[in-house]
Amino acid sequence: MRIHLIRARHEACARCDLTVLRNTIGIGHVNPVSPTLEAGPNTGRSVLFAELINELYQSVADHSEMKVLKRYQSYDCLHIDEIGYVEVEPVQVALFFTLMQKRHKNKPTLITSNLGFSEWGGFLKNDHLTAALIDRLTENSHVINMKGCVSLRAKLKHNT
């Protein structure tokens, strides 16, 4: 199963698709994503959603939003991890939407979350923007739902 996920990531990066990996808490979704960022032709970047949102919010204060957006837009492959763990302000949601819109159909983006799309409105707090964001994210994407998978953490911990 893990080899299939890694292969799907490489194919997604080659075609500028978006891949959303959704699983339950404790399964671990970063390991299948990591090789894609390392194997990319140029630069890849993995960032926690909370860190990205915080950086976007701070950029408003010093008026560097476009610079920050341009940097995240430039990565050949961007992995945004743990979407939904933090509450966000409207300006943060708008900047995140802008980033996703700029990457849409141009650069591959990998998103990992423990939340299904139906739960995204709860932390984004804007139903119209959430619908528009999910529409863009799912237009040319691969959604891999790992619900029901067995956690590898216990097995890895036992083997070390």
FIDRENLO-662312 format. One record per residue (C-alpha): residue number from 1; residue in three letters; x, y, z. Coordinates in steps of 0.25 Angstrom, whole numbers, plus 5000, padded with zeros to 4 digits. Example, Ala and Ser with C-alpha at 12.3 -4.5 7.8 and 13.67 -1.06 7.14 Angstrom:
<rs>
     i    aa     xx     yy     zz
     1   ALA   5049   4982   5031
     2   SER   5055   4996   5029
</rs>
This chain:
<rs>
     i    aa     xx     yy     zz
     1   MET   5000   5000   5000
     2   ARG   5011   5010   5004
     3   ILE   5018   5008   4990
     4   HIS   5005   5011   4983
     5   LEU   5004   5024   4991
     6   ILE   5018   5028   4988
     7   ARG   5016   5025   4973
     8   ALA   5003   5033   4972
     9   ARG   5011   5045   4978
    10   HIS   5021   5044   4968
    11   GLU   5011   5043   4957
    12   ALA   5003   5055   4963
    13   CYS   5016   5064   4963
    14   ALA   5019   5061   4949
    15   ARG   5005   5065   4945
    16   CYS   5003   5077   4954
    17   ASP   4992   5071   4961
    18   LEU   4988   5073   4975
    19   THR   4987   5061   4985
    20   VAL   4979   5061   4997
    21   LEU   4983   5050   5007
    22   ARG   4972   5048   5018
    23   ASN   4973   5039   5030
    24   THR   4969   5037   5044
    25   ILE   4977   5042   5056
    26   GLY   4990   5033   5059
    27   ILE   4991   5027   5045
    28   GLY   5003   5035   5040
    29   HIS   5002   5042   5027
    30   VAL   5015   5049   5026
    31   ASN   5024   5037   5023
    32   PRO   5017   5034   5009
    33   VAL   5018   5048   5005
    34   SER   5033   5051   5009
    35   PRO   5040   5044   4997
    36   THR   5032   5052   4987
    37   LEU   5038   5065   4993
    38   GLU   5052   5059   4993
    39   ALA   5051   5053   4979
    40   GLY   5045   5066   4972
    41   PRO   5053   5072   4961
    42   ASN   5055   5085   4968
    43   THR   5050   5090   4982
    44   GLY   5040   5084   4990
    45   ARG   5035   5089   5003
    46   SER   5027   5083   5015
    47   VAL   5020   5092   5024
    48   LEU   5010   5091   5036
    49   PHE   4997   5098   5033
    50   ALA   4998   5105   5046
    51   GLU   5012   5110   5042
    52   LEU   5008   5114   5028
    53   ILE   4995   5122   5034
    54   ASN   5004   5129   5044
    55   GLU   5014   5133   5034
    56   LEU   5003   5138   5025
    57   TYR   4997   5146   5036
    58   GLN   5010   5152   5040
    59   SER   5012   5156   5026
    60   VAL   5000   5165   5027
    61   ALA   5006   5173   5038
    62   ASP   5019   5177   5030
    63   HIS   5011   5177   5016
    64   SER   5020   5166   5011
    65   GLU   5008   5157   5007
    66   MET   5011   5157   4992
    67   LYS   5026   5153   4995
    68   VAL   5022   5141   5004
    69   LEU   5011   5137   4994
    70   LYS   5021   5137   4983
    71   ARG   5031   5129   4991
    72   TYR   5021   5118   4994
    73   GLN   5016   5119   4980
    74   SER   5030   5116   4975
    75   TYR   5032   5103   4981
    76   ASP   5032   5091   4971
    77   CYS   5024   5083   4981
    78   LEU   5017   5088   4994
    79   HIS   5013   5079   5005
    80   ILE   5003   5085   5015
    81   ASP   5002   5076   5027
    82   GLU   4991   5076   5038
    83   ILE   4980   5085   5032
    84   GLY   4970   5087   5042
    85   TYR   4977   5087   5055
    86   VAL   4977   5102   5057
    87   GLU   4966   5113   5057
    88   VAL   4968   5123   5046
    89   GLU   4964   5138   5044
    90   PRO   4957   5143   5032
    91   VAL   4970   5149   5026
    92   GLN   4977   5136   5028
    93   VAL   4967   5129   5021
    94   ALA   4967   5139   5009
    95   LEU   4982   5138   5008
    96   PHE   4982   5123   5008
    97   PHE   4971   5123   4998
    98   THR   4980   5132   4989
    99   LEU   4992   5123   4990
   100   MET   4983   5111   4986
   101   GLN   4977   5118   4975
   102   LYS   4991   5123   4970
   103   ARG   4997   5108   4971
   104   HIS   4984   5102   4965
   105   LYS   4987   5095   4951
   106   ASN   5001   5101   4952
   107   LYS   5009   5094   4963
   108   PRO   5006   5081   4971
   109   THR   5001   5082   4985
   110   LEU   5000   5071   4995
   111   ILE   4990   5073   5006
   112   THR   4989   5064   5018
   113   SER   4978   5065   5028
   114   ASN   4971   5057   5039
   115   LEU   4958   5064   5034
   116   GLY   4949   5061   5023
   117   PHE   4944   5072   5014
   118   SER   4931   5073   5021
   119   GLU   4938   5078   5033
   120   TRP   4947   5089   5027
   121   GLY   4936   5099   5029
   122   GLY   4937   5098   5044
   123   PHE   4951   5103   5044
   124   LEU   4951   5112   5032
   125   LYS   4938   5119   5037
   126   ASN   4934   5124   5023
   127   ASP   4924   5114   5016
   128   HIS   4925   5121   5002
   129   LEU   4941   5122   5002
   130   THR   4941   5107   5007
   131   ALA   4933   5102   4996
   132   ALA   4941   5110   4986
   133   LEU   4954   5105   4992
   134   ILE   4949   5090   4992
   135   ASP   4944   5092   4978
   136   ARG   4958   5096   4973
   137   LEU   4965   5086   4981
   138   THR   4957   5074   4976
   139   GLU   4956   5079   4961
   140   ASN   4969   5072   4957
   141   SER   4973   5064   4969
   142   HIS   4975   5050   4975
   143   VAL   4968   5049   4989
   144   ILE   4973   5037   4997
   145   ASN   4965   5033   5009
   146   MET   4973   5025   5018
   147   LYS   4961   5023   5028
   148   GLY   4961   5010   5034
   149   CYS   4976   5008   5032
   150   VAL   4984   5002   5044
   151   SER   4994   5011   5051
   152   LEU   5009   5008   5047
   153   ARG   5014   5016   5059
   154   ALA   5012   5005   5069
   155   LYS   5019   4995   5059
   156   LEU   5030   5004   5057
   157   LYS   5032   5007   5072
   158   HIS   5032   4992   5075
   159   ASN   5043   4990   5064
   160   THR   5052   5000   5069
</rs>
